[in-house]
Amino acid sequence: MLNVVNTIIPIFAIIMLGIFLKKKNFLPPNILSPLNRLVYYLAIPTMIFREIAGSSFLSNFNPLLVGGTLLPLLGAFGLALVLIYALRIPQTLRGTFLQSSFHGNLGYIGFAVCFYFLGKEGLARASILGGFLMLLQNILSVVSLQGFSTSSSREFNPLFFARKVVGNPVIVAVLCGILFSLSGLPMPNAFERILAIVSGMALPLALLVIGASLTFDLIKEYLSISLLSGFLKLIAGPLMGLVTYKMMGISVSEFLPGIILLASPTATITYVMGSEMHGSIELASAAISVNTLLSCITFILWLTLFS
């Protein structure tokens, strides 16, 4: 229990520091946006590439684990879809609610928890799993927003789809890391040190950016539906993952990175995709903030269960 608390509390303390720095204008919007791009397009992908390229892909890749992690994501998607019609959620909120219920913040929070709780080996395994999860998350997100779009123009845009799915920098980094690992080529020392320096800023900056990106103005208006998406994202998804892993006979040490990724809160990219595809950016903003804060508690509960 103490080890779990000592891992999660510092992570969320940095997120809270990001909130404080934004309030004190150390992280104003004109700085926050470039920092976010730096983390998303450079620091996180570099860290992921380094971890996968520097480890044995065959030792860290388990097809059963990948399948057992993707199935709960589909389950959460299906359950959210049922609730949309059962609870008669308004058309304008459906796509964003659906996306908020399964699209997790793997790069900024999930990988941080994996690294600080499980170490480099856990991060390497989580990075491989994360690549497959992000691919499916992005596909389902485009389907969700496209299917429930309130725009008069709802035709499928293959270029947008390719950019959001195939062009995801973390997915590209995972593929490059796998190829390098399978090649068996040694990594030059100078190149390794460059990667180490860039990777070192990934998680601290990511957590600060997350904190500075949180907004609380719309929480009251969208609290109930945000909590519902949070239940699906933080509780139902990981629970379905646990059941799936147990049925497949996967050990705790192997599936714990998967549980952490499945339990990650709603991703900040849901706001961006909602804006680009005519979703509800107000609900996205509220769900991201509510679920990120709640995940501090749910991470402690999940990790304590398996400690």
Backbone torsions as a table, in degrees:
resi	resn	phi	psi	omega
1	MET	NA	-45.9	-178.5
2	LEU	-62.4	-39.8	179.0
3	ASN	-63.0	-39.3	178.8
4	VAL	-64.2	-49.6	-179.5
5	VAL	-61.2	-42.1	-179.5
6	ASN	-67.5	-16.8	176.1
7	THR	-90.1	-48.7	-172.2
8	ILE	-75.4	-42.9	-176.8
9	ILE	-60.2	-45.8	177.1
10	PRO	-61.1	-37.6	179.0
11	ILE	-60.8	-47.1	-178.1
12	PHE	-78.1	-19.4	172.8
13	ALA	-66.4	-37.4	177.5
14	ILE	-69.0	-36.7	175.2
15	ILE	-62.1	-44.3	177.9
16	MET	-65.0	-34.2	175.6
17	LEU	-61.5	-38.6	176.5
18	GLY	-61.1	-40.3	176.4
19	ILE	-61.5	-45.1	-179.1
20	PHE	-63.9	-44.7	-178.5
21	LEU	-64.5	-35.3	176.1
22	LYS	-66.3	-42.1	-179.8
23	LYS	-63.1	-35.7	-179.9
24	LYS	-88.1	7.2	175.8
25	ASN	68.4	21.2	171.7
26	PHE	-77.9	-23.8	177.7
27	LEU	-126.1	69.4	179.2
28	PRO	-70.7	163.2	-177.3
29	PRO	-55.0	-34.7	-178.3
30	ASN	-71.4	-17.4	175.2
31	ILE	-97.9	-35.3	-175.5
32	LEU	-61.2	-42.4	-178.5
33	SER	-62.4	-48.9	176.6
34	PRO	-63.5	-35.9	178.2
35	LEU	-63.7	-41.0	178.9
36	ASN	-61.9	-43.2	177.5
37	ARG	-64.1	-38.2	178.6
38	LEU	-61.4	-44.7	179.9
39	VAL	-67.9	-46.3	-172.5
40	TYR	-71.2	-40.7	-173.9
41	TYR	-96.8	-17.7	-176.4
42	LEU	-123.8	-61.3	-169.4
43	ALA	-65.0	-52.8	-179.5
44	ILE	-63.0	-49.1	177.9
45	PRO	-59.0	-37.9	178.3
46	THR	-63.4	-44.3	178.7
47	MET	-61.1	-44.6	-179.4
48	ILE	-63.9	-46.2	178.9
49	PHE	-58.9	-45.5	-177.7
50	ARG	-61.8	-43.7	-177.8
51	GLU	-66.6	-42.2	-178.5
52	ILE	-74.7	-44.8	-178.5
53	ALA	-64.0	-31.3	-177.5
54	GLY	-89.4	5.2	179.3
55	SER	-125.7	172.6	178.5
56	SER	-85.1	113.7	-179.3
57	PHE	-61.6	-43.2	-176.9
58	LEU	-63.4	-30.3	179.3
59	SER	-75.8	-30.2	-175.4
60	ASN	-98.2	-10.2	-177.7
61	PHE	-97.7	122.9	178.4
62	ASN	-128.7	108.2	-178.1
63	PRO	-55.7	-37.4	178.6
64	LEU	-63.3	-41.1	179.4
65	LEU	-64.5	-41.1	178.1
66	VAL	-62.5	-48.3	179.0
67	GLY	-62.0	-41.2	-180.0
68	GLY	-68.5	-17.5	177.9
69	THR	-92.6	-31.7	179.9
70	LEU	-77.5	-35.2	-178.9
71	LEU	-59.9	-45.1	177.4
72	PRO	-62.7	-31.7	176.4
73	LEU	-62.9	-44.0	175.9
74	LEU	-64.4	-36.2	178.5
75	GLY	-64.3	-43.1	178.2
76	ALA	-64.8	-39.1	176.7
77	PHE	-60.7	-47.5	-179.8
78	GLY	-64.2	-41.8	179.9
79	LEU	-65.0	-41.1	177.7
80	ALA	-63.4	-38.0	179.5
81	LEU	-63.9	-41.6	177.5
82	VAL	-62.6	-43.5	-178.4
83	LEU	-65.7	-32.3	178.3
84	ILE	-56.2	-44.5	-178.3
85	TYR	-84.0	-36.6	-179.1
86	ALA	-65.3	-38.1	-178.0
87	LEU	-97.3	0.1	179.3
88	ARG	53.7	49.5	177.1
89	ILE	-63.2	135.0	-177.2
90	PRO	-55.2	145.5	-177.9
91	GLN	-54.3	-39.3	-176.6
92	THR	-67.1	-19.0	-177.3
93	LEU	-104.8	-10.9	-169.1
94	ARG	-62.7	-49.9	-177.6
95	GLY	-61.4	-42.9	-179.1
96	THR	-70.6	-40.4	176.6
97	PHE	-60.4	-45.6	-179.2
98	LEU	-60.0	-46.4	-179.5
99	GLN	-65.3	-40.2	-178.3
100	SER	-66.6	-19.0	-176.1
101	SER	-84.5	-13.6	-178.9
102	PHE	-136.3	-18.5	-174.4
103	HIS	-84.2	102.0	-173.8
104	GLY	-92.2	153.8	178.5
105	ASN	-85.5	78.3	-176.4
106	LEU	-74.4	-47.6	-173.0
107	GLY	-64.6	-39.5	-173.5
108	TYR	-93.1	-35.1	-176.1
109	ILE	-115.3	-47.6	-177.9
110	GLY	-57.3	-47.4	-179.9
111	PHE	-67.5	-33.9	178.4
112	ALA	-63.2	-45.5	179.2
113	VAL	-64.6	-42.0	178.8
114	CYS	-60.8	-44.2	-177.3
115	PHE	-67.8	-48.7	-174.6
116	TYR	-76.2	-20.1	178.6
117	PHE	-99.0	-35.2	-173.9
118	LEU	-111.3	-11.9	178.9
119	GLY	84.0	-170.1	-174.7
120	LYS	-63.4	-40.0	-179.6
121	GLU	-64.3	-40.9	178.1
122	GLY	-65.8	-36.8	178.5
123	LEU	-68.0	-38.6	178.7
124	ALA	-62.2	-43.6	179.0
125	ARG	-67.7	-40.2	178.9
126	ALA	-66.3	-33.4	-179.6
127	SER	-64.5	-41.4	178.4
128	ILE	-66.3	-46.9	177.5
129	LEU	-60.3	-41.0	-177.9
130	GLY	-60.8	-36.1	178.7
131	GLY	-60.7	-46.1	178.8
132	PHE	-67.3	-40.6	179.8
133	LEU	-64.2	-44.1	-179.6
134	MET	-63.1	-38.2	178.5
135	LEU	-60.2	-48.6	-179.5
136	LEU	-69.5	-39.7	178.3
137	GLN	-57.8	-45.9	-177.7
138	ASN	-67.1	-38.7	177.5
139	ILE	-62.1	-49.1	-178.5
140	LEU	-66.4	-32.3	179.1
141	SER	-66.3	-44.1	177.9
142	VAL	-63.1	-42.7	178.4
143	VAL	-61.7	-43.1	-178.2
144	SER	-62.8	-51.6	-176.4
145	LEU	-69.6	-36.3	178.8
146	GLN	-69.2	-42.5	-176.5
147	GLY	-67.4	-32.1	-178.1
148	PHE	-111.5	19.1	-179.4
149	SER	-63.8	138.8	177.0
150	THR	-94.3	2.9	-179.8
151	SER	-73.6	147.4	177.6
152	SER	-69.5	-20.7	178.4
153	SER	-106.4	101.0	-174.5
154	ARG	-115.4	14.8	-177.6
155	GLU	-68.5	150.5	-177.3
156	PHE	-68.9	131.5	179.2
157	ASN	-110.6	100.5	-176.1
158	PRO	-63.7	-31.8	179.8
159	LEU	-67.9	-42.0	177.4
160	PHE	-63.7	-43.4	179.7
161	PHE	-60.0	-46.2	-179.4
162	ALA	-63.8	-39.4	-178.3
163	ARG	-66.6	-40.1	-177.5
164	LYS	-78.6	-30.2	-175.9
165	VAL	-96.7	-62.8	-175.6
166	VAL	-75.7	-31.7	-175.7
167	GLY	-84.8	5.2	177.3
168	ASN	-60.9	124.0	-174.4
169	PRO	-62.2	-31.4	178.6
170	VAL	-71.1	-40.1	177.1
171	ILE	-61.9	-43.2	177.3
172	VAL	-61.3	-43.0	179.9
173	ALA	-63.8	-40.0	178.3
174	VAL	-62.2	-47.3	-179.6
175	LEU	-61.8	-43.6	179.4
176	CYS	-65.3	-40.5	178.7
177	GLY	-64.4	-40.4	177.9
178	ILE	-62.9	-46.1	179.7
179	LEU	-61.0	-42.6	179.7
180	PHE	-65.9	-42.4	179.6
181	SER	-62.7	-42.8	-179.2
182	LEU	-69.9	-25.4	-179.1
183	SER	-68.2	-26.4	-178.6
184	GLY	75.4	7.7	-179.3
185	LEU	-73.3	141.5	175.9
186	PRO	-74.6	145.8	178.2
187	MET	-90.3	122.8	179.1
188	PRO	-55.7	141.4	-176.3
189	ASN	-58.2	-42.5	-178.3
190	ALA	-63.2	-42.0	179.7
191	PHE	-66.1	-39.7	178.5
192	GLU	-62.1	-39.8	-179.8
193	ARG	-69.7	-36.1	175.9
194	ILE	-62.5	-46.5	178.6
195	LEU	-61.3	-39.2	-179.2
196	ALA	-64.4	-41.0	-179.6
197	ILE	-65.5	-47.4	-179.6
198	VAL	-66.0	-40.6	-179.4
199	SER	-63.9	-32.3	-177.0
200	GLY	-60.7	-25.6	-179.4
201	MET	-92.0	-4.4	-172.3
202	ALA	-63.7	-60.9	-172.2
203	LEU	-70.4	-44.5	177.3
204	PRO	-59.7	-44.6	179.4
205	LEU	-66.0	-39.7	-179.6
206	ALA	-60.1	-43.4	-178.8
207	LEU	-68.3	-39.2	176.6
208	LEU	-63.6	-42.8	-179.6
209	VAL	-64.2	-40.8	177.6
210	ILE	-58.2	-49.2	-179.7
211	GLY	-59.9	-45.5	-178.4
212	ALA	-69.6	-19.0	-178.4
213	SER	-87.5	-15.2	-177.8
214	LEU	-70.0	138.6	176.4
215	THR	-129.3	145.4	-172.7
216	PHE	-121.6	5.4	-175.9
217	ASP	-67.0	-30.8	-172.0
218	LEU	-104.6	2.9	-174.3
219	ILE	-61.6	-44.6	-176.2
220	LYS	-59.6	-42.6	-177.3
221	GLU	-68.1	-34.0	-175.0
222	TYR	-116.4	24.9	-173.6
223	LEU	-63.0	-48.5	-174.0
224	SER	-63.6	-45.0	-178.3
225	ILE	-73.5	-28.4	175.3
226	SER	-68.1	-41.0	178.0
227	LEU	-65.2	-37.1	178.1
228	LEU	-64.6	-44.4	177.0
229	SER	-64.4	-35.1	177.9
230	GLY	-65.7	-38.3	176.8
231	PHE	-61.2	-44.8	179.4
232	LEU	-65.3	-42.5	-174.0
233	LYS	-76.2	-42.6	-170.9
234	LEU	-95.3	-22.7	-176.3
235	ILE	-116.9	-58.7	-173.7
236	ALA	-63.9	-46.1	-179.6
237	GLY	-58.9	-54.5	177.6
238	PRO	-61.0	-35.3	178.9
239	LEU	-64.4	-42.7	175.9
240	MET	-63.7	-35.6	176.5
241	GLY	-63.4	-43.9	179.5
242	LEU	-60.3	-44.9	179.3
243	VAL	-62.5	-43.4	-179.6
244	THR	-63.7	-45.4	179.6
245	TYR	-60.9	-42.9	-179.1
246	LYS	-65.2	-40.6	178.9
247	MET	-65.1	-31.1	179.8
248	MET	-85.5	-6.5	178.8
249	GLY	73.8	27.3	179.4
250	ILE	-86.3	134.8	-176.4
251	SER	-73.5	159.8	-179.4
252	VAL	-59.7	-43.5	-178.2
253	SER	-60.9	-29.4	179.3
254	GLU	-83.0	-41.2	-172.4
255	PHE	-90.2	-8.1	-177.0
256	LEU	-58.5	-41.0	174.7
257	PRO	-58.6	-35.4	178.5
258	GLY	-66.3	-41.7	177.5
259	ILE	-61.3	-42.8	-179.7
260	ILE	-62.0	-43.8	-179.8
261	LEU	-67.7	-40.5	178.3
262	LEU	-65.8	-28.6	-177.8
263	ALA	-89.4	2.6	179.9
264	SER	-68.7	143.1	-176.8
265	PRO	-70.4	172.5	-178.7
266	THR	-54.2	133.7	-175.0
267	ALA	-75.4	145.5	177.8
268	THR	-65.1	-23.1	-179.7
269	ILE	-66.2	-17.2	177.7
270	THR	-63.5	-30.8	176.9
271	TYR	-66.7	-45.6	-178.6
272	VAL	-64.5	-46.9	-179.1
273	MET	-66.9	-36.2	176.7
274	GLY	-63.2	-38.5	178.2
275	SER	-66.6	-41.2	-177.3
276	GLU	-75.3	-25.3	-174.9
277	MET	-118.0	26.5	171.8
278	HIS	62.3	36.7	172.4
279	GLY	-89.1	-170.6	179.3
280	SER	-93.0	102.3	180.0
281	ILE	-70.5	-24.2	177.9
282	GLU	-67.6	-46.9	177.4
283	LEU	-65.3	-40.9	179.1
284	ALA	-58.8	-45.1	179.7
285	SER	-61.7	-44.8	-179.7
286	ALA	-66.7	-44.5	-177.9
287	ALA	-64.5	-41.3	178.6
288	ILE	-59.8	-47.4	-177.1
289	SER	-66.5	-48.6	-178.2
290	VAL	-62.6	-49.2	-175.0
291	ASN	-70.5	-32.4	176.4
292	THR	-64.2	-45.3	179.7
293	LEU	-67.5	-40.8	179.7
294	LEU	-66.2	-29.2	-177.1
295	SER	-64.9	-20.7	174.6
296	CYS	-59.4	-42.1	179.9
297	ILE	-73.9	-46.7	-175.9
298	THR	-68.4	-33.8	175.2
299	PHE	-61.7	-43.7	179.0
300	ILE	-61.2	-42.7	179.8
301	LEU	-63.8	-47.1	-178.1
302	TRP	-65.9	-45.4	-177.2
303	LEU	-69.9	-34.2	177.0
304	THR	-65.2	-36.0	179.6
305	LEU	-59.5	-34.0	-175.5
306	PHE	-107.0	6.3	-178.8
307	SER	-79.5	NA	NA
